[in-house]
Amino acid sequence: MHDVLISRQPLVNRQSKIIATRLTLHLGGKNSAADAAQTLEALSEVWPQGEKLVFINCGKTPFDAELLNWLAPENATIELTSAPFVGEAAAAFVAALQTRQPSLCLDFDAQAAQAVSSGVQFRFIAFDAKTFTPAQLKVLATKTQPYGIGLAFNVETAQEFQACLDAGMNAAASWFFKHPTGAPRAKTLNPGQAQIVRVLNLVRKNADIKEIETALKHDVALSYKLLRYINSAGFGLSCEIQSFRHAVTILGYEKLNKWLSLLLATASKDPMAPALMHTALTRARLMELLGHGLVERSEYDNLFITGAFSLLDALLGVEMDQALEAMHLPEPICDALLGRGGLYGPFLDLAITSEGTDGEALAEQVGMLGLSAEQFNRAQMQALAFADTMEL
């Protein structure tokens, strides 16, 4: 089987939450739909579970019916253009779809009428925001409503996202929320953020438990959030943690440092915070998993923290250097977050590249770390599943 790499894109709803993930299969020139089906089948053990849907598309490669040989999980939706519904092979293709009955999303184009009139049931109808204006989307959303739930793809800005929602789209696939909206950045952390940094610094220097407990008592909500994170399914503990002292006994200071780091991101007041948090969590877990066997075990938590903090400027509304200034982070974390590379830089670069659409760049980054396509794809699926379980 040739190497098939997977990149991802989120679907964001009206509540600014990521409700699904759109996976793009980068097949390259040598790979076939059969290779794609085998790649997806190999991920069955680590496939994200739960309510979130997973959309599958083949990127620049035309859809081939061989992909239907993949035993798709219940939460998977296959994207199609109308091309297979036109021509001599259309009848056989429609028959194959009706036999297997996968969940389908139609990428709307000029020949969409043939697809919707074929008798095949579509769960979603997706529109390219680069092709249709908001006014056109509003008309199309009304006309196609009987055939599937309306989605927008390739949305680039927050303004475009809102325009698509106003036009009747139910969600949009995009990374628009990672980019600043133009609002002025704060010069310092707010009091809630500063309090979390204070606790983080105490834990990082192994302060006395009583001193840390006193700091936590100044913010009851902080203590509550910390215990919820530690007791979440993503943490995987066999017993429930009842107090900070209990957490120190079970986990130790180093692990607590990792989980306190997540709380700093939750202090955001940004309306897109849920989507940003899910993305930061996915990056964190992906970087941690990719580090296995490539760095010392003692570095794993730092890789996680680097990923978790990689969107801190967007989450907290301050410049990255200002966000890091108050924290006494290890130099490799700061180097990666401030764009200076270092030990963790290649892992962060790969995590960010996996959110793009450039298959060649993704292959280059994976190769630089000496990873196989299977190793990378499995880590990405595990990271997605982790982020889903950590949404509290």
TIFI-974961 format. One record per residue (C-alpha): residue number from 1; x, y, z negated; residue in three letters. Coordinates in pm, whole numbers, plus 50000, padded with zeros to 5 digits. Example, Ala and Ser with C-alpha at 12.3 -4.5 7.8 and 13.67 -1.06 7.14 Angstrom:
residues 2
SITE lofi  east north    up pafi
SITE    1 51230 49550 49220  ALA
SITE    2 51367 49894 49286  SER
END
This chain:
residues 392
SITE lofi  east north    up pafi
SITE    1 50000 50000 50000  MET
SITE    2 50136 50343 50093  HIS
SITE    3 50161 50615 49831  ASP
SITE    4 49833 50805 49793  VAL
SITE    5 49847 51098 49552  LEU
SITE    6 49549 51261 49387  ILE
SITE    7 49500 51627 49304  SER
SITE    8 49201 51769 49121  ARG
SITE    9 48966 52065 49106  GLN
SITE   10 48692 52135 48849  PRO
SITE   11 48324 52203 48906  LEU
SITE   12 48215 52486 48679  VAL
SITE   13 47851 52547 48590  ASN
SITE   14 47654 52855 48484  ARG
SITE   15 47761 52807 48122  GLN
SITE   16 48130 52827 48223  SER
SITE   17 48182 52460 48143  LYS
SITE   18 48353 52201 48357  ILE
SITE   19 48079 51952 48439  ILE
SITE   20 48263 51743 48698  ALA
SITE   21 48600 51691 48862  THR
SITE   22 48666 51693 49235  ARG
SITE   23 48949 51458 49329  LEU
SITE   24 49128 51499 49662  THR
SITE   25 49311 51197 49804  LEU
SITE   26 49626 51298 49990  HIS
SITE   27 49671 51017 50239  LEU
SITE   28 49939 51169 50459  GLY
SITE   29 50001 51046 50811  GLY
SITE   30 50076 50683 50727  LYS
SITE   31 49794 50600 50490  ASN
SITE   32 49453 50458 50575  SER
SITE   33 49112 50460 50409  ALA
SITE   34 49193 50105 50296  ALA
SITE   35 49496 50244 50109  ASP
SITE   36 49271 50506 49951  ALA
SITE   37 49023 50238 49841  ALA
SITE   38 49306 50032 49688  GLN
SITE   39 49442 50341 49510  THR
SITE   40 49103 50412 49353  LEU
SITE   41 49047 50046 49262  GLU
SITE   42 49382 50041 49080  ALA
SITE   43 49257 50323 48856  LEU
SITE   44 48948 50138 48732  SER
SITE   45 49098 50075 48387  GLU
SITE   46 49172 50444 48326  VAL
SITE   47 48875 50594 48511  TRP
SITE   48 48712 50876 48308  PRO
SITE   49 48394 50760 48137  GLN
SITE   50 48100 50959 48009  GLY
SITE   51 47858 51207 48162  GLU
SITE   52 48102 51404 48380  LYS
SITE   53 48084 51317 48747  LEU
SITE   54 48390 51258 48963  VAL
SITE   55 48372 51367 49327  PHE
SITE   56 48600 51196 49581  ILE
SITE   57 48714 51348 49908  ASN
SITE   58 48990 51256 50154  CYS
SITE   59 49118 51608 50210  GLY
SITE   60 49236 51666 50566  LYS
SITE   61 49185 51302 50665  THR
SITE   62 48851 51223 50838  PRO
SITE   63 48627 50993 50636  PHE
SITE   64 48653 50624 50722  ASP
SITE   65 48388 50366 50624  ALA
SITE   66 48664 50145 50479  GLU
SITE   67 48656 50368 50172  LEU
SITE   68 48315 50215 50099  LEU
SITE   69 48496 49892 50011  ASN
SITE   70 48590 50060 49683  TRP
SITE   71 48365 49946 49399  LEU
SITE   72 48284 50298 49285  ALA
SITE   73 48202 50358 48915  PRO
SITE   74 47856 50493 48832  GLU
SITE   75 47988 50844 48774  ASN
SITE   76 48165 50862 49113  ALA
SITE   77 48027 51061 49407  THR
SITE   78 48173 51029 49757  ILE
SITE   79 48193 51340 49974  GLU
SITE   80 48101 51309 50343  LEU
SITE   81 48091 51542 50641  THR
SITE   82 47823 51492 50905  SER
SITE   83 48076 51358 51161  ALA
SITE   84 48016 50985 51084  PRO
SITE   85 47643 51038 51140  PHE
SITE   86 47699 51140 51501  VAL
SITE   87 47800 50909 51786  GLY
SITE   88 47783 50542 51877  GLU
SITE   89 47900 50415 51537  ALA
SITE   90 47646 50622 51342  ALA
SITE   91 47386 50344 51310  ALA
SITE   92 47638 50097 51166  ALA
SITE   93 47767 50365 50930  PHE
SITE   94 47419 50449 50803  VAL
SITE   95 47347 50079 50755  ALA
SITE   96 47665 50041 50548  ALA
SITE   97 47567 50337 50328  LEU
SITE   98 47217 50202 50276  GLN
SITE   99 47357 49862 50181  THR
SITE  100 47609 49995 49927  ARG
SITE  101 47404 50300 49816  GLN
SITE  102 47685 50505 49663  PRO
SITE  103 47620 50849 49516  SER
SITE  104 47686 51094 49800  LEU
SITE  105 47763 51461 49852  CYS
SITE  106 47721 51608 50201  LEU
SITE  107 47968 51882 50294  ASP
SITE  108 47734 52107 50492  PHE
SITE  109 47835 52191 50849  ASP
SITE  110 47682 52259 51191  ALA
SITE  111 47571 51898 51234  GLN
SITE  112 47425 51853 50888  ALA
SITE  113 47074 51809 51032  ALA
SITE  114 47173 51470 51176  GLN
SITE  115 47301 51358 50838  ALA
SITE  116 46995 51461 50635  VAL
SITE  117 46760 51312 50893  SER
SITE  118 46941 50975 50892  SER
SITE  119 46743 50840 50599  GLY
SITE  120 47052 50836 50374  VAL
SITE  121 46993 50989 50032  GLN
SITE  122 47230 51268 49924  PHE
SITE  123 47257 51369 49562  ARG
SITE  124 47442 51692 49639  PHE
SITE  125 47481 51935 49928  ILE
SITE  126 47807 52133 49918  ALA
SITE  127 47877 52462 50097  PHE
SITE  128 48217 52612 50173  ASP
SITE  129 48225 52961 50022  ALA
SITE  130 48486 53062 50281  LYS
SITE  131 48242 52981 50563  THR
SITE  132 47912 53116 50435  PHE
SITE  133 47831 53458 50292  THR
SITE  134 47626 53486 49970  PRO
SITE  135 47325 53592 50178  ALA
SITE  136 47361 53284 50399  GLN
SITE  137 47405 53062 50093  LEU
SITE  138 47081 53194 49946  LYS
SITE  139 46890 53096 50260  VAL
SITE  140 47064 52759 50288  LEU
SITE  141 47009 52679 49919  ALA
SITE  142 46634 52714 49970  THR
SITE  143 46626 52513 50294  LYS
SITE  144 46837 52224 50165  THR
SITE  145 46695 52202 49813  GLN
SITE  146 46479 51896 49901  PRO
SITE  147 46788 51709 50019  TYR
SITE  148 47029 51759 49730  GLY
SITE  149 47160 51979 49449  ILE
SITE  150 47347 52282 49587  GLY
SITE  151 47719 52325 49513  LEU
SITE  152 47980 52572 49634  ALA
SITE  153 48336 52471 49718  PHE
SITE  154 48651 52683 49769  ASN
SITE  155 48541 52972 49548  VAL
SITE  156 48842 53197 49490  GLU
SITE  157 48740 53473 49247  THR
SITE  158 48511 53530 48952  ALA
SITE  159 48307 53767 49169  GLN
SITE  160 48259 53496 49434  GLU
SITE  161 48164 53248 49162  PHE
SITE  162 47890 53478 49031  GLN
SITE  163 47771 53551 49385  ALA
SITE  164 47736 53178 49452  CYS
SITE  165 47536 53130 49134  LEU
SITE  166 47314 53426 49224  ASP
SITE  167 47258 53265 49565  ALA
SITE  168 47118 52953 49400  GLY
SITE  169 47421 52728 49371  MET
SITE  170 47423 52512 49057  ASN
SITE  171 47802 52492 49016  ALA
SITE  172 48121 52580 49201  ALA
SITE  173 48447 52396 49257  ALA
SITE  174 48739 52628 49198  SER
SITE  175 49028 52739 48976  TRP
SITE  176 48918 53103 48987  PHE
SITE  177 48905 53119 48606  PHE
SITE  178 49281 53064 48568  LYS
SITE  179 49351 53410 48708  HIS
SITE  180 49310 53735 48511  PRO
SITE  181 48999 53934 48593  THR
SITE  182 49179 54269 48582  GLY
SITE  183 49068 54354 48228  ALA
SITE  184 49342 54527 48027  PRO
SITE  185 49555 54292 47819  ARG
SITE  186 49575 54338 47442  ALA
SITE  187 49913 54430 47295  LYS
SITE  188 49878 54210 46989  THR
SITE  189 49686 53904 46872  LEU
SITE  190 49353 53959 46701  ASN
SITE  191 49325 53876 46327  PRO
SITE  192 49184 53528 46387  GLY
SITE  193 49460 53441 46630  GLN
SITE  194 49724 53585 46398  ALA
SITE  195 49596 53369 46112  GLN
SITE  196 49632 53052 46319  ILE
SITE  197 49987 53154 46414  VAL
SITE  198 50065 53205 46046  ARG
SITE  199 49948 52852 45961  VAL
SITE  200 50136 52714 46262  LEU
SITE  201 50459 52874 46149  ASN
SITE  202 50415 52737 45796  LEU
SITE  203 50364 52386 45930  VAL
SITE  204 50656 52420 46170  ARG
SITE  205 50895 52508 45886  LYS
SITE  206 50757 52229 45661  ASN
SITE  207 50625 52467 45396  ALA
SITE  208 50476 52329 45075  ASP
SITE  209 50132 52175 45124  ILE
SITE  210 49978 52410 44866  LYS
SITE  211 50102 52713 45059  GLU
SITE  212 49950 52584 45383  ILE
SITE  213 49622 52492 45213  GLU
SITE  214 49602 52845 45072  THR
SITE  215 49648 52992 45419  ALA
SITE  216 49380 52761 45561  LEU
SITE  217 49133 52862 45289  LYS
SITE  218 49139 53217 45424  HIS
SITE  219 48955 53087 45730  ASP
SITE  220 48700 52815 45654  VAL
SITE  221 48611 52784 46023  ALA
SITE  222 48975 52712 46103  LEU
SITE  223 48989 52428 45852  SER
SITE  224 48664 52286 45991  TYR
SITE  225 48787 52299 46351  LYS
SITE  226 49116 52135 46257  LEU
SITE  227 48943 51840 46089  LEU
SITE  228 48704 51803 46385  ARG
SITE  229 48993 51783 46627  TYR
SITE  230 49185 51532 46417  ILE
SITE  231 48876 51313 46373  ASN
SITE  232 48779 51330 46742  SER
SITE  233 48782 51027 46969  ALA
SITE  234 49082 51166 47154  GLY
SITE  235 49300 51137 46845  PHE
SITE  236 49222 50768 46801  GLY
SITE  237 49253 50736 46422  LEU
SITE  238 49112 50433 46245  SER
SITE  239 49004 50630 45938  CYS
SITE  240 48838 50967 45887  GLU
SITE  241 49058 51252 45763  ILE
SITE  242 48889 51429 45472  GLN
SITE  243 49127 51717 45393  SER
SITE  244 49443 51890 45505  PHE
SITE  245 49642 51712 45234  ARG
SITE  246 49505 51380 45360  HIS
SITE  247 49602 51481 45716  ALA
SITE  248 49960 51551 45610  VAL
SITE  249 49978 51214 45438  THR
SITE  250 49847 51024 45741  ILE
SITE  251 50000 51226 46024  LEU
SITE  252 50297 51422 45897  GLY
SITE  253 50389 51780 45981  TYR
SITE  254 50501 51718 46341  GLU
SITE  255 50167 51572 46453  LYS
SITE  256 49974 51843 46270  LEU
SITE  257 50179 52103 46455  ASN
SITE  258 50052 51952 46781  LYS
SITE  259 49687 51969 46679  TRP
SITE  260 49706 52310 46519  LEU
SITE  261 49839 52432 46852  SER
SITE  262 49505 52346 47009  LEU
SITE  263 49324 52568 46762  LEU
SITE  264 49509 52876 46885  LEU
SITE  265 49354 52823 47226  ALA
SITE  266 49005 52790 47071  THR
SITE  267 49035 53140 46927  ALA
SITE  268 48961 53287 47271  SER
SITE  269 48660 53514 47323  LYS
SITE  270 48683 53484 47701  ASP
SITE  271 48352 53367 47856  PRO
SITE  272 48552 53118 48063  MET
SITE  273 48717 52972 47751  ALA
SITE  274 48546 52629 47781  PRO
SITE  275 48687 52576 48131  ALA
SITE  276 49028 52713 48033  LEU
SITE  277 49041 52487 47727  MET
SITE  278 48953 52176 47927  HIS
SITE  279 49226 52262 48177  THR
SITE  280 49484 52328 47905  ALA
SITE  281 49397 51998 47735  LEU
SITE  282 49430 51810 48062  THR
SITE  283 49770 51967 48129  ARG
SITE  284 49883 51892 47774  ALA
SITE  285 49797 51524 47785  ARG
SITE  286 49924 51485 48143  LEU
SITE  287 50264 51632 48055  MET
SITE  288 50286 51416 47743  GLU
SITE  289 50210 51099 47940  LEU
SITE  290 50446 51186 48225  LEU
SITE  291 50726 51228 47974  GLY
SITE  292 50709 50866 47858  HIS
SITE  293 51036 50702 47952  GLY
SITE  294 51179 51025 48095  LEU
SITE  295 51250 51219 47774  VAL
SITE  296 51318 51119 47416  GLU
SITE  297 51013 51013 47216  ARG
SITE  298 51070 51314 46987  SER
SITE  299 50998 51542 47286  GLU
SITE  300 50650 51406 47362  TYR
SITE  301 50465 51640 47125  ASP
SITE  302 50656 51939 47262  ASN
SITE  303 50551 51847 47614  LEU
SITE  304 50191 51837 47490  PHE
SITE  305 50224 52178 47325  ILE
SITE  306 50379 52324 47641  THR
SITE  307 50078 52214 47844  GLY
SITE  308 49831 52329 47577  ALA
SITE  309 49993 52674 47567  PHE
SITE  310 50035 52710 47945  SER
SITE  311 49711 52910 47973  LEU
SITE  312 49753 53096 47646  LEU
SITE  313 49782 53434 47816  ASP
SITE  314 49448 53386 47992  ALA
SITE  315 49283 53242 47680  LEU
SITE  316 49401 53507 47436  LEU
SITE  317 49401 53806 47669  GLY
SITE  318 49764 53898 47603  VAL
SITE  319 50084 53865 47805  GLU
SITE  320 50258 53529 47761  MET
SITE  321 50570 53681 47605  ASP
SITE  322 50355 53865 47351  GLN
SITE  323 50161 53548 47271  ALA
SITE  324 50485 53361 47205  LEU
SITE  325 50660 53641 47020  GLU
SITE  326 50491 53570 46687  ALA
SITE  327 50555 53195 46706  MET
SITE  328 50881 53018 46635  HIS
SITE  329 50861 52768 46920  LEU
SITE  330 51147 52547 47037  PRO
SITE  331 51349 52705 47319  GLU
SITE  332 51250 52445 47586  PRO
SITE  333 50880 52531 47534  ILE
SITE  334 50942 52904 47571  CYS
SITE  335 51164 52849 47875  ASP
SITE  336 50890 52653 48054  ALA
SITE  337 50610 52894 47960  LEU
SITE  338 50808 53205 48059  LEU
SITE  339 50901 53061 48396  GLY
SITE  340 51264 52990 48318  ARG
SITE  341 51245 52614 48374  GLY
SITE  342 51440 52417 48115  GLY
SITE  343 51373 52056 48014  LEU
SITE  344 50993 52087 48024  TYR
SITE  345 50972 52311 48332  GLY
SITE  346 50947 52030 48594  PRO
SITE  347 50666 51864 48398  PHE
SITE  348 50470 52191 48382  LEU
SITE  349 50536 52254 48752  ASP
SITE  350 50392 51911 48836  LEU
SITE  351 50088 51964 48613  ALA
SITE  352 50014 52293 48791  ILE
SITE  353 50080 52150 49139  THR
SITE  354 49833 51870 49068  SER
SITE  355 49564 52140 49053  GLU
SITE  356 49637 52254 49409  GLY
SITE  357 49556 52129 49757  THR
SITE  358 49911 52087 49893  ASP
SITE  359 49974 51713 49917  GLY
SITE  360 50332 51759 50037  GLU
SITE  361 50422 51983 49742  ALA
SITE  362 50262 51732 49506  LEU
SITE  363 50463 51446 49655  ALA
SITE  364 50782 51652 49622  GLU
SITE  365 50718 51728 49253  GLN
SITE  366 50631 51365 49177  VAL
SITE  367 50946 51252 49353  GLY
SITE  368 51165 51501 49166  MET
SITE  369 51068 51332 48839  LEU
SITE  370 51122 50986 48985  GLY
SITE  371 50760 50885 48935  LEU
SITE  372 50557 50650 49151  SER
SITE  373 50221 50760 49290  ALA
SITE  374 50051 50501 49069  GLU
SITE  375 50223 50633 48755  GLN
SITE  376 50118 50987 48833  PHE
SITE  377 49760 50903 48933  ASN
SITE  378 49704 50690 48622  ARG
SITE  379 49840 50964 48397  ALA
SITE  380 49609 51218 48558  GLN
SITE  381 49300 51001 48506  MET
SITE  382 49399 50938 48144  GLN
SITE  383 49452 51310 48091  ALA
SITE  384 49108 51390 48232  LEU
SITE  385 48946 51131 48009  ALA
SITE  386 49132 51274 47708  PHE
SITE  387 49019 51631 47780  ALA
SITE  388 48659 51511 47809  ASP
SITE  389 48669 51342 47467  THR
SITE  390 48827 51650 47306  MET
SITE  391 48551 51894 47405  GLU
SITE  392 48394 51986 47075  LEU
END
